[in-house]
Amino acid sequence: MKPHVEHVSNQDTFTLRLENYTGGYCEFDWHYHWVYELVLHRNHSGRLFAGAYVHELPSINLALFGPRLPHTNILSPRNPKKSALTRVLWFSPSWVDGIATQLPEFQPLSQLLQQSLRGLLFNSELASLVDSLLENFHLQSAMRQSSTVLQILVELAEQGPTLELNPGLAILPNEGERNDKKLERIARFIDRNYRTDIELKDLAEHLHISRSGVQRIFKRQFLQSFSEHLAQYRIGKACELLVNTDFSVALICDEVGFSNLSNFNRQFKKIKNMTPTAFRGLFQRSS
């Protein structure tokens, strides 16, 4: 089951758009966008799917998805006596990236937007704040709407997410973006070689730096070791194959670079809190 592209606007000048949905029910619709999407759910029960991430949602929740990250929800009203509400805010990369790169004081937005490519979940207090800021959004002028969205992004950047949904997902920068070239080389090396038996020394040789230098980069930039990052990346790729193909678990184990099936199953359960078969079953029951 491959995700489909959901187009938000056909206008070349698109900057942002907010839609409010009531009713409470949402069926599985595996999709992604070419824009950023901020989603707020209030008074719902359900499950969030984002990349390889699957988890139950709290009653009020707020998530940010960057371009090209597939996601969806399965939702129903938590309390039939209370109105269930979903707010979906889309904003274009050209608009927000322009602000983040041209105004030095808004540089922290760049990190937030980069993280959102893996999917971000925020706490309920921040979700409630965003809910109140969007309450009268459609009554505002275009200038005030832009100001409101910018205020929301500042709050997200300063308070930070409670959870990065796909920490093992390598982000490959687009041409022309201002990115750390060393991190770009690391991401591309892992993406090209994760199926093989790569080790820390191989990456160190590729970067022409010491093993301890590579270790410091991972602890500082990824908050985990090279081996932990590689295992999460491989499990993320395994999740993609479990969802999008009919390959056997044994074949997927081999495809993503694990040496034996028992180690693959152990690592998968450690990272996803379920077996590969159970993970695939979630999507099959939802499609």
C-alpha positions as CSV (number, residue, x, y, z in Angstrom):
1,M,0.0,0.0,0.0
2,K,1.8,3.1,-1.3
3,P,0.9,6.6,0.0
4,H,-0.8,9.0,-2.4
5,V,0.0,12.7,-2.8
6,E,-2.7,14.9,-1.4
7,H,-2.6,18.3,-3.1
8,V,-3.5,21.3,-0.9
9,S,-3.7,24.0,-3.5
10,N,-3.1,24.5,-7.2
11,Q,-2.2,28.1,-6.8
12,D,1.5,29.1,-7.5
13,T,1.2,31.8,-4.8
14,F,-0.1,29.4,-2.1
15,T,1.3,30.3,1.4
16,L,-1.1,28.8,4.0
17,R,-4.5,27.4,4.6
18,L,-6.6,26.2,7.6
19,E,-9.5,23.8,7.6
20,N,-11.6,22.8,10.5
21,Y,-13.4,19.4,10.5
22,T,-16.1,18.2,12.9
23,G,-17.8,14.8,13.2
24,G,-14.9,12.9,14.8
25,Y,-14.5,10.0,12.5
26,C,-11.5,9.5,10.2
27,E,-10.7,6.4,8.2
28,F,-7.3,5.2,7.1
29,D,-6.0,7.4,4.2
30,W,-2.2,6.9,3.7
31,H,-0.9,10.1,2.1
32,Y,1.7,12.8,2.1
33,H,2.1,16.5,0.9
34,W,4.6,18.7,-0.7
35,V,3.9,21.3,2.0
36,Y,4.1,21.3,5.8
37,E,1.1,20.1,7.8
38,L,0.2,20.9,11.4
39,V,-2.7,18.8,12.7
40,L,-4.6,19.2,15.9
41,H,-7.2,16.7,17.2
42,R,-9.5,17.5,20.2
43,N,-11.7,14.9,21.9
44,H,-10.7,12.0,19.8
45,S,-9.7,8.4,20.4
46,G,-7.5,6.8,17.7
47,R,-4.2,5.9,16.4
48,L,-1.5,7.9,14.5
49,F,0.5,6.5,11.6
50,A,3.4,8.6,10.5
51,G,6.3,7.0,8.5
52,A,7.1,3.9,10.6
53,Y,5.5,5.3,13.7
54,V,2.3,3.9,15.1
55,H,0.8,4.8,18.5
56,E,-2.4,5.7,20.3
57,L,-3.2,9.4,20.6
58,P,-4.2,11.4,23.7
59,S,-7.5,13.3,23.7
60,I,-5.9,16.5,22.5
61,N,-2.8,16.2,20.4
62,L,-0.7,18.3,18.0
63,A,1.6,16.9,15.3
64,L,3.7,18.5,12.6
65,F,4.6,16.7,9.4
66,G,7.2,17.9,6.9
67,P,6.9,17.4,3.1
68,R,7.0,13.9,1.8
69,L,6.4,12.1,5.2
70,P,3.4,9.7,4.7
71,H,0.9,9.8,7.5
72,T,-2.7,9.2,8.5
73,N,-5.0,8.7,11.5
74,I,-7.8,6.4,12.5
75,L,-10.1,8.4,14.7
76,S,-13.5,8.2,16.5
77,P,-15.1,10.6,19.1
78,R,-13.7,10.0,22.6
79,N,-16.9,11.4,24.2
80,P,-20.1,11.5,22.1
81,K,-21.4,14.3,24.4
82,K,-18.5,16.6,23.4
83,S,-17.8,17.9,20.0
84,A,-14.8,16.3,18.3
85,L,-12.7,18.8,16.2
86,T,-9.7,18.5,13.9
87,R,-7.8,21.5,12.7
88,V,-5.4,21.1,9.8
89,L,-3.0,23.9,8.9
90,W,-0.9,23.7,5.8
91,F,1.9,26.1,4.9
92,S,4.3,26.2,2.0
93,P,8.0,25.5,2.3
94,S,8.9,28.6,0.2
95,W,7.0,30.9,2.6
96,V,8.3,29.6,5.9
97,D,11.8,28.7,4.7
98,G,12.1,32.2,3.3
99,I,11.4,33.6,6.8
100,A,13.7,31.2,8.5
101,T,16.7,31.8,6.2
102,Q,16.4,35.5,5.6
103,L,15.8,36.7,9.2
104,P,18.6,35.8,11.6
105,E,16.3,35.9,14.7
106,F,14.1,33.2,13.2
107,Q,16.9,30.7,12.6
108,P,15.5,28.3,15.3
109,L,12.6,27.7,12.9
110,S,15.0,26.0,10.5
111,Q,15.8,23.3,13.0
112,L,12.1,22.8,13.7
113,L,11.3,22.4,10.0
114,Q,14.2,20.0,9.5
115,Q,13.0,17.9,12.4
116,S,9.4,17.9,11.1
117,L,10.6,15.8,8.1
118,R,10.7,12.9,10.6
119,G,7.3,13.9,12.2
120,L,6.9,15.7,15.5
121,L,4.4,15.3,18.4
122,F,3.9,18.1,21.0
123,N,2.4,18.1,24.5
124,S,-1.2,18.7,25.4
125,E,-0.5,22.2,26.8
126,L,1.0,23.4,23.6
127,A,-1.9,21.7,21.7
128,S,-4.4,23.7,23.7
129,L,-2.5,26.9,23.1
130,V,-2.4,26.4,19.4
131,D,-6.1,25.5,19.5
132,S,-6.9,28.8,21.1
133,L,-4.7,30.7,18.6
134,L,-6.6,29.2,15.6
135,E,-10.1,29.7,17.1
136,N,-10.9,32.8,15.1
137,F,-8.3,32.3,12.3
138,H,-10.9,32.7,9.5
139,L,-12.0,36.1,10.8
140,Q,-8.5,37.5,10.5
141,S,-7.0,39.4,7.6
142,A,-4.4,37.7,5.5
143,M,-1.6,39.6,7.2
144,R,-2.9,38.7,10.7
145,Q,-3.3,35.0,9.6
146,S,0.4,35.0,8.6
147,S,1.3,36.6,11.9
148,T,-0.7,33.9,13.8
149,V,1.0,31.1,12.0
150,L,4.4,32.6,12.7
151,Q,3.5,33.0,16.4
152,I,2.5,29.3,16.5
153,L,5.8,28.2,14.8
154,V,7.8,30.3,17.3
155,E,6.0,28.5,20.2
156,L,6.7,25.1,18.6
157,A,10.4,26.0,18.1
158,E,10.9,27.5,21.6
159,Q,9.1,24.8,23.6
160,G,10.1,21.9,21.3
161,P,8.5,18.6,20.6
162,T,7.8,15.9,23.1
163,L,8.6,13.2,20.6
164,E,10.4,12.9,17.2
165,L,8.4,10.2,15.5
166,N,11.0,8.6,13.1
167,P,14.4,9.3,14.7
168,G,16.1,6.7,12.5
169,L,14.9,8.3,9.2
170,A,17.8,9.9,7.3
171,I,17.0,13.3,5.8
172,L,18.6,13.9,2.5
173,P,18.9,17.7,1.9
174,N,17.7,19.2,-1.4
175,E,20.2,20.9,-3.6
176,G,20.8,24.5,-2.7
177,E,19.8,24.2,0.9
178,R,22.1,25.4,3.6
179,N,23.0,22.2,5.4
180,D,26.0,20.8,7.2
181,K,27.9,18.9,4.5
182,K,29.2,16.3,6.9
183,L,25.7,15.4,8.1
184,E,24.6,15.2,4.4
185,R,27.5,12.8,3.7
186,I,26.6,10.7,6.7
187,A,22.9,10.5,5.6
188,R,23.8,9.6,2.0
189,F,26.4,7.0,3.1
190,I,23.9,5.2,5.4
191,D,21.2,5.4,2.7
192,R,23.5,3.8,0.1
193,N,25.0,1.1,2.4
194,Y,22.5,0.1,5.1
195,R,21.8,-3.2,3.4
196,T,25.4,-4.2,3.8
197,D,27.5,-5.1,6.9
198,I,28.7,-1.5,7.5
199,E,30.5,-0.5,10.7
200,L,31.7,2.6,12.4
201,K,35.1,2.3,10.9
202,D,33.7,2.3,7.4
203,L,31.9,5.6,7.9
204,A,35.0,7.1,9.6
205,E,37.1,6.1,6.5
206,H,34.4,7.6,4.2
207,L,34.5,10.9,6.1
208,H,38.3,10.8,6.6
209,I,38.0,11.4,10.3
210,S,38.7,9.3,13.4
211,R,36.2,6.8,14.9
212,S,35.9,8.9,18.0
213,G,35.1,11.9,15.8
214,V,32.2,10.0,14.2
215,Q,31.0,9.0,17.7
216,R,31.0,12.6,18.8
217,I,29.0,13.6,15.8
218,F,26.3,11.0,16.5
219,K,26.1,11.8,20.2
220,R,25.8,15.5,19.5
221,Q,23.6,15.5,16.4
222,F,21.5,12.3,16.7
223,L,21.6,11.8,20.5
224,Q,22.4,8.2,19.9
225,S,25.3,6.0,18.9
226,F,26.1,5.0,15.3
227,S,24.9,1.4,15.9
228,E,21.6,2.6,17.5
229,H,21.0,5.0,14.6
230,L,21.8,2.3,12.0
231,A,19.4,-0.2,13.7
232,Q,16.6,2.4,13.7
233,Y,17.2,3.3,10.1
234,R,17.1,-0.4,9.1
235,I,13.9,-1.0,11.1
236,G,12.3,2.1,9.4
237,K,13.1,0.6,6.0
238,A,11.7,-2.7,7.1
239,C,8.5,-0.9,8.1
240,E,8.2,0.6,4.6
241,L,8.6,-2.9,3.1
242,L,6.1,-4.4,5.5
243,V,3.5,-1.8,4.5
244,N,4.2,-1.5,0.8
245,T,5.1,-5.1,-0.3
246,D,4.0,-8.7,0.3
247,F,7.6,-9.8,1.0
248,S,8.0,-12.3,3.7
249,V,9.5,-11.2,7.0
250,A,12.6,-13.3,6.4
251,L,13.2,-11.6,3.0
252,I,12.7,-8.2,4.5
253,C,15.2,-9.0,7.2
254,D,17.8,-9.7,4.5
255,E,16.8,-6.7,2.4
256,V,17.4,-4.2,5.2
257,G,20.8,-5.6,6.3
258,F,20.2,-7.8,9.3
259,S,22.4,-10.9,9.5
260,N,19.8,-13.2,11.0
261,L,16.0,-13.3,11.6
262,S,16.1,-13.7,15.4
263,N,18.2,-10.5,15.7
264,F,15.9,-8.7,13.3
265,N,12.8,-9.7,15.3
266,R,14.5,-8.7,18.6
267,Q,15.5,-5.3,17.3
268,F,12.1,-4.7,15.7
269,K,10.3,-5.4,18.9
270,K,12.7,-3.3,20.9
271,I,12.2,-0.3,18.7
272,K,8.5,-0.7,17.7
273,N,7.1,-2.5,20.7
274,M,5.6,-5.2,18.5
275,T,6.6,-7.9,16.1
276,P,7.0,-7.3,12.3
277,T,3.9,-9.4,11.7
278,A,1.8,-7.4,14.2
279,F,3.0,-4.2,12.6
280,R,2.0,-5.3,9.1
281,G,-1.4,-6.4,10.5
282,L,-2.1,-2.9,11.7
283,F,-2.0,-1.6,8.2
284,Q,-3.8,-4.6,6.6
285,R,-6.7,-4.2,9.0
286,S,-6.8,-0.4,8.3
287,S,-6.6,-0.5,4.5
